[in-house]
Amino acid sequence: MKIAAHIARFVVGAIFIFSGLVKLNDPVGTQIKLEEYFEVFATDWPFMHDFWMALVPYALYFSVLMCAAEVILGVALLVSYKLKTTSWVLLLLVVFFTFLTFYSAYYNKVTDCGCFGDFVKLKPWASFSKDIFLLVLILFILWQRAIYRSLRTGWLVGLSAIFSLALALYAILFLPPIDFLPYKIGANIPAQMQASEPLRYKYILEKNGKTESFEQYPNDTTYKFKEMVLINEGAKPKITDYKVWNDTGDFTQETLKGEKLIVVFKNTPDLNNASLAKIRTLVNSLKDTNVQSLILTSNSGDTMQQICKAHQLEMPYYYADGTVLKTISRANPGLWLLKDGTVMGKWHYNSTPTRGEILDKLQ
């Protein structure tokens, strides 16, 4: 029992540290996920609509605090720091996560909880099962807490707090140190829009009260169709919603030809206007090259005309889905460099590149 209790402590601690670090690598991604939850709750519980919507502007703060707490509590558990207090706080946190994942799974809302960021995608019921597993382990740890001996390791916990906040701050001010998204540097967008191999399905059919599965649809009309399930899930296209258009028509394929410097303007109130002068200088410096500069936005045409006029941005703008733009760039504005559909560079507005850096990336 004593060995099992220590194994449980290490397993829970390791999972929390891993989960927290993956999300701290991209706190804006967790912010987006929290905003989804707040909006869903505002719709599903209309009597609390104003309360949930009032939380949306603070989602990034909640994201950093929650993810940092996962790492700090995981480290505290591993190094046996104030185990009783740590275990109780972990229990409260897991109960909260279990509620969120159950709500997602049962009501089919926010179908990717973001438990492990964009590194590991879990389906709603898998996320819920993971939280139940953690809940059982933490209850076991609390039951066996008398066997643990707390150590004076507060300095390690303090270091984990400093590291967690520093990692989150870096990811917010620049970009995630490790990009797990399908639009990352080195990714070929046209290839990501295609299946990596022919998709294969199995057919779930019913006959005489018995359910059977077939990879080839049987030539038997007495079977009743129930569902079709994809066998090679990993072969699905990684990108299914990249579409670009303007008032005259579709422009998707044009963005995937030649050398394109794309400035991403998301339809959010956090647009950093102060960075646009530096971006304008960069765009103007590239006019004598083969690099075509353009804007992708989810803002309205009127809004973009006002922004371009106010900041003297002489480049065309095109529309794209807001969720896609959030996936392409965590910054607002952000910079995205493509060469024949392959991502050659990504930058936060705080690290806007020079003309030379752009041309070097395209070599």
BELMO-V396920 format. One line per field, one symbol per residue. phi: phi as a letter, one per 40 degrees, with the letter a starting at -180 (. if undefined). Layout:
phi = ???
This chain:
phi = .ccccccdccccdccccccccccccaccccdcccccccccccccbdcbdccccccdcbccccdccccccdcccccdcccfbfcccdcccccccccccccccccccccfbfcbcgdbfccbcbcdccccccccdcccccccccccccccbcbcbccccccccccccccccccccbaddbccccbccgcccdcccbccadcbbbbcbbafgbcbbbcbcccacccbcbabbcccdcccdcbbbcbbabcbicbdccccbgbbbbccbccbccdcccccccccccccccccbccccabbabccccccccccccbfccacbbbaccccccccbccacbbbbbbfgcccaaacccbdccdcccccccc
